[in-house]
């Protein structure tokens, strides 16, 4: 939405608005929250403004200093005193409401909340301390309701999708990418799969959480290919900018992912407040969240020339394999 349209919308509802709730996402996007806050404050001068979400949860002190006149909420909003005061209660298994969209070709949803893993660069467990899965009944009802409306594309946004047995129950099976459920995924018409390889550097794999090794990755890919998937359908993520890795380390991971039969993509590392790894890094992340921005970090850490070389290398490999 453009700024003019947003301001017009605020003026349109000015007489009936008493409270405004602003959410936030990544810490280094706080400037967007600041801009939104300023527009609302200048347009709706008498309203009370509440700011919550990931940014104030991870950087509460910074958020309080930035938004001195707003009500800043840390942690899960629907568990907060504010939500209780306003009688805003949402069921844990509340599914997204897409009725406001005039046209849509796909829906995005989760089958769980939180993550049982403890990667040293991740803070999901601080935002959602408990790993909980939604019931099969709830998932099935949502899935079927969207299918009845003509939706054919479903995007799962879980942090640990393959650890949730109820996901497989939607496909009528359970447990990781074995031969059996690789066939089931293919049979269920799951078109694209994105696998997190991240790195083939043994030190990085061990430090970051030891979630997967190269043999596990190869086995999973082989099972998917045998089930009928092509390299164009199996995608992999390679982490770029992880502390301790250089240009050559990242290129080796890209080559491995490509040779394994996947389409490699780069995922830019960002040092997030609250993660274990940030303690070993020297920039003033707590004072200025913009230092946590992934684009800034990879160019600062690797250098812009190396970043350009790595991106071109990944692009050339995809072209060579006929992906682009």
Residue pairs with C-beta under 8 A, 6 or more apart in sequence:
1 9
3 39
6 39
7 39
7 43
10 17
10 39
10 40
10 43
10 44
11 43
14 43
14 44
17 44
17 47
18 47
18 48
19 47
19 48
19 49
19 50
19 86
20 40
20 44
20 47
20 48
20 49
20 50
21 49
21 50
21 52
21 77
22 33
22 36
22 37
22 40
22 49
22 50
22 51
22 52
22 53
23 51
23 52
23 53
23 77
24 30
24 33
24 51
24 52
24 53
24 54
24 55
24 56
25 53
25 54
25 55
26 54
26 55
26 270
26 292
27 54
27 55
27 58
27 59
27 272
27 273
27 289
27 292
28 270
28 289
28 290
28 291
28 292
28 293
28 294
28 296
29 55
30 55
30 59
30 62
30 63
30 66
30 289
31 290
33 51
33 55
34 66
34 67
37 49
37 51
37 67
37 70
40 47
40 49
41 49
41 69
48 71
49 67
49 69
49 70
49 71
50 70
50 71
50 72
50 73
50 82
51 63
51 67
51 70
51 71
51 72
51 73
52 72
52 73
52 74
52 77
52 80
53 77
54 127
55 63
55 289
56 63
56 64
56 72
56 73
56 74
57 74
57 75
57 126
57 127
58 123
58 126
58 127
58 272
58 273
58 274
59 273
59 286
59 289
60 72
60 74
61 286
62 286
62 287
62 289
63 72
64 72
71 82
73 80
73 82
76 128
77 83
77 88
78 88
78 89
78 90
83 89
92 113
92 132
92 134
93 134
93 135
93 138
95 109
95 138
95 142
96 107
96 108
96 109
98 104
98 107
98 146
104 151
105 151
105 152
105 153
106 151
106 152
106 153
106 154
106 155
107 146
107 151
107 153
107 154
107 155
108 155
108 157
109 142
109 154
109 155
109 156
109 157
110 134
110 156
110 157
110 158
111 133
111 134
111 139
111 156
111 158
111 161
111 164
111 166
111 167
111 170
112 131
112 132
112 133
112 134
112 158
112 159
112 160
112 161
112 163
112 164
112 166
113 128
113 130
113 131
113 132
113 133
113 134
114 124
114 125
114 128
114 129
114 130
114 131
114 132
114 159
115 122
115 124
115 125
115 128
115 131
115 159
115 160
116 131
116 160
116 163
117 159
117 160
117 209
117 211
118 125
118 209
119 208
119 209
119 211
120 207
120 208
120 209
120 275
120 276
120 277
121 208
121 242
121 269
121 271
121 272
121 275
121 276
121 277
122 209
122 272
122 275
123 272
123 273
123 274
123 275
124 159
125 131
126 274
131 160
133 164
133 165
133 166
134 166
135 166
136 166
136 169
136 170
139 166
139 167
139 169
139 170
140 170
143 154
143 170
146 154
153 191
156 167
158 164
158 167
161 167
162 176
162 177
165 174
165 175
168 174
168 175
168 181
168 184
171 181
171 184
171 185
171 187
171 188
171 190
172 184
173 180
173 181
173 184
174 181
175 181
176 220
177 185
177 219
177 220
177 223
177 224
178 223
179 223
179 226
179 227
182 220
182 223
182 224
182 226
182 227
182 229
183 227
183 228
185 193
185 224
185 227
186 224
186 227
186 228
186 229
191 233
192 233
192 235
193 224
193 229
193 233
193 234
193 235
194 235
194 236
194 237
194 265
195 217
195 220
195 221
195 234
195 235
195 236
195 237
195 262
196 211
196 212
196 236
196 237
197 212
197 217
197 236
197 237
197 238
197 253
197 256
197 257
197 262
197 264
198 204
198 205
198 208
198 212
198 237
198 238
198 239
198 242
198 253
198 267
199 205
199 208
199 238
199 239
199 242
199 245
199 249
199 250
199 253
200 214
200 252
200 253
200 256
201 244
201 245
201 249
201 252
201 253
203 244
204 239
204 242
204 244
204 245
204 249
205 211
205 212
205 213
207 244
207 277
208 242
208 277
214 256
217 236
217 260
218 260
221 234
221 260
221 261
221 262
222 261
224 234
225 231
225 234
225 261
231 261
231 262
231 263
231 321
231 323
232 263
232 323
234 261
234 262
234 263
235 262
235 263
235 264
235 265
236 257
236 260
236 262
236 263
236 264
236 265
237 264
237 265
237 266
237 267
238 250
238 253
238 254
238 257
238 264
238 265
238 266
238 267
238 314
239 245
239 250
239 253
239 267
239 269
240 250
240 266
240 267
240 268
240 269
240 298
240 302
240 307
240 310
241 268
241 269
241 270
241 294
241 297
241 298
241 301
241 302
242 269
243 269
243 271
243 277
243 280
243 281
243 301
246 302
246 306
247 302
247 306
247 309
247 310
250 266
250 310
251 310
251 313
253 264
254 264
254 266
254 310
254 313
254 314
254 317
255 317
257 264
258 264
258 317
258 318
258 321
263 318
263 321
263 323
264 314
264 317
264 318
265 314
266 310
266 311
266 314
268 294
268 295
268 297
268 298
269 294
269 297
269 298
270 292
270 293
270 294
270 297
271 277
271 278
271 281
271 283
271 285
271 291
271 292
271 297
272 278
272 292
273 285
273 286
273 289
273 292
278 285
283 291
283 300
284 291
285 291
285 292
290 296
291 297
298 307
299 307
302 310
315 324
318 324
